[in-house]
Amino acid sequence: MNGLRKAQMRRRTFLGGTLAAGAVAMNGLPAAATSPATISERKALIPRAFQKRPPAAPFVAPNWGLQKFRDQLKIPPVINAPRNGQELVITSKVARRRLHSQLPPTTVWSYGGSFPGPTIVVQRNTPVNITWRNRLTGTIPLTGVEVVGPSTTDALAATRRPGWRDPSGAPLPYHLPTAALKDLEPWTVVHVHGACVNGVDDGLSTNGVGSGSVQRGRYPNGQAATTLWYHDHAMDITRFNVHAGLVGMYVVKDTEEQRLRLPRDQYDVPLIISDCNLDTDASGAPNGQLMFKIGVIGGEGGAPVPMTGPFNMANGTIWPRMSVGRRQYRFRLLNASVSRIYRLKLVDADNRSVSLHQAVTIIGTDGGLLPRPEPFPADGLNFAPAERVDVVIDFAALQGRKLVLTNYGTTNVEPDIMRFDVAATSQVSRSTVPPVLAASYRRLERGTTVPDDHDEVFIALAPGGSLNNLHAQLWELGEVTGHEEHSGQGEPGAGRIQLTDPTTGQVRTFVKRAGSFHDSTTLFFRHGRWTVWNFLHLGGPVHPMHIHLAQFQEIDRRQLDLSSWSLPLGGTTAPLSVIGTVPIPAYQQGWKDTFAIQPGQWTSVAGHFVGGTGAFMYHCHLLDHEDSGMMRPFLVRPASVAEFDAHGSMEH
């Protein structure tokens, strides 16, 4: 069975599932012995009267009855990793946490009983052994719903509201329960995102463990001071486990950073941002139950839309506020959403047209500190899932002001994330961010800091609908050369991409070699080799691409003319051409492990695989995409070992 068919079957399983005979289904109707396998069959179970739109509930958009900025921001507990080689044990378990003071407690899956999990703090070059214990019980605490709308507008609009039933308990229009999700048992594997580790410790998706089992990892922490994070990475179900609460921050510290005298202790604040959705009670009020609701556009058999929700959280609280003094604070921001991409902006609470970006300085990204401080973009900072940004906000001159961190430009759901309330006191502490941050930083450029002798990898990000697959796709490409060209593989066709190289002017032809996680591995790297990854985005949404094991720098961003890309063909009808270059902002030139690849662009990132060997992964960090097939393995091994590959695997 090929990978595409497997992916389609996995999606049908999510839509279907089994309900015990005589039970009561999630919509309050008697359940059949077997849940309907198709959308039309499930809709037939809903009485026609229940398919009419219910009267407007008193709990309406954008806040759905919840008061913004009512609750104080919570700070996750801190665990300072032992330095004496003693084992650190982190236990995942069921917990009850209140996401908002106007909500009942919410059942979550947690690390250590907190949501988000505790912040693990380690010292550079001090290895830590962690045992991750799975003590989760029962089934996942999520209500699963699909909105199968007759149009894109209907489907997307319905996903932006909480709940899925009207006051009588009948499903809202187009809302269908996902029965299989309610039976999902605990199966987890922890990945420390951005860590340089061996493959055996990286949290390979297929190495999940059940309740009562443990996963052990050794983390050398050999990289520069930075903000990493840890989260579940179980095959096919990462999106559910993460949305249920399995997320935490992992901070590496070193002496270079400590000498800078940046804000520390209570002024060094982890800020984990995410969105969520909630189920509702009979009155229409959110009831605190986490809900995973997605849209399916085009009716039965249509394309799924990645999950986003109407509620923004910071550190596990919906729309919190934080009281701050008149001084500098450091905020380590992480986007831990399943799929939402934010455009962060700091504005005056009383006059939203007043931007306060001048008070914000960017000092670091995924892989550590920048070489120098950079200004916060006046029009907002695009912030994709899994990305981190390290900022200093100076509240000294903002006496008594209220500032809102918001998702700028969003109009279809509540855009606000949290509020900062600056003290009205005359007491003030003034300081400045040092002009030099990461003195050891060097900018990567082709032919100098990236040696001419390096490997090149080409990856196509194809839109849903290509090659009869509704999902967005990831294609590993192999270049056609020599006898392959003369045998006709150099001609346009399905799964083939031609590209005019702007450096040489020559036409290069690439063929899709793999696309599913379970296809044979095609990427083999020698430990320590420099590699340039080339991502060709052929259309569709932004894809935050994450490469495990190493940190990279973006070195090229080119604009493509996609007029020769054919969706019906699933390939190019003529060579793609580069029509311009796109500047890389200075704050995005640091070390990173996650890159937001824009539609229509050819993005190149450079780095080298050091610090670990074994099997790793790369994937889109829109978790719906990752779980639906946009993830592939690769292998890193010593050069001397590669010489003995009996199968002659192609080394990159």
CORCORWO-V632737 format. One line per field, one symbol per residue. phi: phi as a letter, one per 40 degrees, with the letter a starting at -180 (. if undefined). psi: psi as a letter, one per 30 degrees, with the letter a starting at -180 (. if undefined). A space follows every 50 residues. Layout:
BEGIN
phi: ???
psi: ???
END
This chain:
BEGIN
phi: .ccccccccccccccchbbccgcbcccgcdcccbcdcbccccccccddcc cccccdcccbccbfgcccgcbcccbdcbbcccbbgccbbbbcacabbcca ccbcdbcbcbcggbbcccccbbbdgbcbbbbcccbcbgbccbcbabbbcc adccccccccbcgabcdcgcccdgcbcbccccbcccabacbccgccbcdc bcgddcccbcdgbbbbabbcfcccdabbabacbcdgbddccccchcaabb bbbacdccccfcdbfccbbcbcbababbcbcccgcdbgccbbbbcbcggd gcccbdcbbcbcbbfgbcfcbbcbccacbbbccbcbccacbcbcabbccc accccbcccbbcbabdchcccacbccdcchbcbcdgcbabbbbbcdcbdg cbbbcbccgcbcadccbabbbcdccccabbabcdcbbccccbccacgbcb cccacbbbbcbccdhcfgbccdbbbcbbccbfccccchcccdicgbbbac cccbgccbbbbccaacdccdcbbbbcdgccbbcbbbcchhccbccbbcgb bbbcbaabcbcccccbcccgaccaccbcbibbccddcbcccabbbcccdg bbbbbbaacbgabhcbbbaccccccdcchcaacabbacdccdcbcccgdc cc
psi: kleeeeeeeeeeeefclkkkkflklfgflkklekkkfleeeeeffkkeef flkllklfjllffhfkkkgekkkkkklkjjkkggfkkkkkkklkljkjfk fgllkkklkljgfljllkjkklkkgjkkkkjjkjgklalkhkkkkkjilf leeeeeeffglllgllffflklkfkkkjeeefgjljjlkkkjjfkjllef gfhkefhlklkfllkkkkjfhgllkljalklkhkkfgeeeeefffiklkj kklleeeeffhlkabfgjkkjjkllllkllafffkkgfkkkjklkjkgak gakkkkkllfkklkhgkkhllkklliakkkkjkkjglefkkljkkklkef jffjkhfffkkkflaegaklflkklkkeglkkjlkflkkjlkkjgeghkg lkkkjlikfkfflkfkelkkjkkflfkkjkllkkfkdjffkkkkkkfdfj leillkkkkkjklkfkhgkflklkkkkkkklbfeefgffflklkgkkkkj jfefgkkkkkkkelfleflkkfjkkkkfkkkkkjkjjglalkjjkkklel klkkfkjkkkjgfgkjeeehakflkklkgllkkjkefggaklfkkjkkkg ljkkkkakjlfllakalllkgjfeeefgfhklllkklkefeffgjffhkk k.
END
